Amino acid sequence: MKKYGILLVMMLLFVVSTDGAFAQCAMCKGAVETNMSTGKNVIGNGINIGIAYLFVFPYLTVAVIAYLWYRNSRKALEQKMALQARMREVLK
């Protein structure tokens, strides 16, 4: 139960701390529009690559956490099954 409380607090802090990130969108849009109007597309390509870079990591983080959770739960299940098998042998 304590794990869920910590997870809830972490998620709440993450949601609360994203205000600064949303403020940058207008600045990025203005920089790209200015750069596109001058005919140079260097900053626009850089911003697109940055957006793709930022897009991947939350999903990668969730995938790693899910894999670790799956692996640990599988180990726990195997240990539980082995303990039950030993108990059956002892009771025979």
WOTA-V181563 format. One record per residue. PHI is phi in degrees with one decimal (* if undefined). PSI is psi in whole degrees, -180 to 180 (999 if undefined). Layout:
phi=PHI psi=PSI
phi=PHI psi=PSI
This chain:
phi=* psi=-35
phi=-64.7 psi=-34
phi=-61.9 psi=-41
phi=-67.4 psi=-35
phi=-65.7 psi=-43
phi=-65.0 psi=-43
phi=-62.3 psi=-42
phi=-63.3 psi=-43
phi=-64.1 psi=-42
phi=-63.1 psi=-43
phi=-65.5 psi=-40
phi=-63.8 psi=-44
phi=-63.0 psi=-38
phi=-64.0 psi=-44
phi=-66.4 psi=-40
phi=-69.7 psi=-32
phi=-87.2 psi=7
phi=-90.5 psi=2
phi=-59.9 psi=-41
phi=-64.2 psi=-32
phi=-69.9 psi=-37
phi=-69.8 psi=-26
phi=-69.4 psi=-21
phi=-81.2 psi=-17
phi=-59.3 psi=-44
phi=-65.7 psi=-36
phi=-67.6 psi=-42
phi=-64.7 psi=-44
phi=-61.0 psi=-43
phi=-63.9 psi=-40
phi=-65.2 psi=-41
phi=-68.2 psi=-44
phi=-62.3 psi=-41
phi=-64.3 psi=-43
phi=-67.5 psi=-38
phi=-69.6 psi=-34
phi=-69.9 psi=-26
phi=-85.0 psi=-7
phi=94.5 psi=-6
phi=-93.9 psi=132
phi=-114.9 psi=19
phi=-67.7 psi=-48
phi=-67.8 psi=-38
phi=-60.3 psi=-43
phi=-66.8 psi=-39
phi=-64.4 psi=-40
phi=-68.4 psi=-38
phi=-63.6 psi=-40
phi=-66.2 psi=-40
phi=-63.3 psi=-39
phi=-64.4 psi=-43
phi=-63.7 psi=-40
phi=-61.7 psi=-47
phi=-69.7 psi=-27
phi=-70.6 psi=-34
phi=-76.4 psi=-39
phi=-66.7 psi=-37
phi=-61.6 psi=-40
phi=-69.8 psi=-38
phi=-64.8 psi=-41
phi=-63.1 psi=-45
phi=-63.1 psi=-40
phi=-64.4 psi=-42
phi=-65.5 psi=-44
phi=-62.4 psi=-42
phi=-63.3 psi=-41
phi=-64.5 psi=-46
phi=-63.3 psi=-40
phi=-63.0 psi=-45
phi=-61.2 psi=-46
phi=-62.7 psi=-45
phi=-67.5 psi=-39
phi=-68.8 psi=-34
phi=-67.5 psi=-41
phi=-61.6 psi=-44
phi=-62.9 psi=-40
phi=-65.6 psi=-41
phi=-64.0 psi=-41
phi=-65.0 psi=-39
phi=-65.1 psi=-42
phi=-66.1 psi=-39
phi=-65.2 psi=-40
phi=-64.4 psi=-41
phi=-64.5 psi=-38
phi=-65.4 psi=-41
phi=-63.8 psi=-39
phi=-65.3 psi=-37
phi=-64.6 psi=-39
phi=-66.1 psi=-39
phi=-67.8 psi=-39
phi=-74.6 psi=-17
phi=-72.9 psi=999
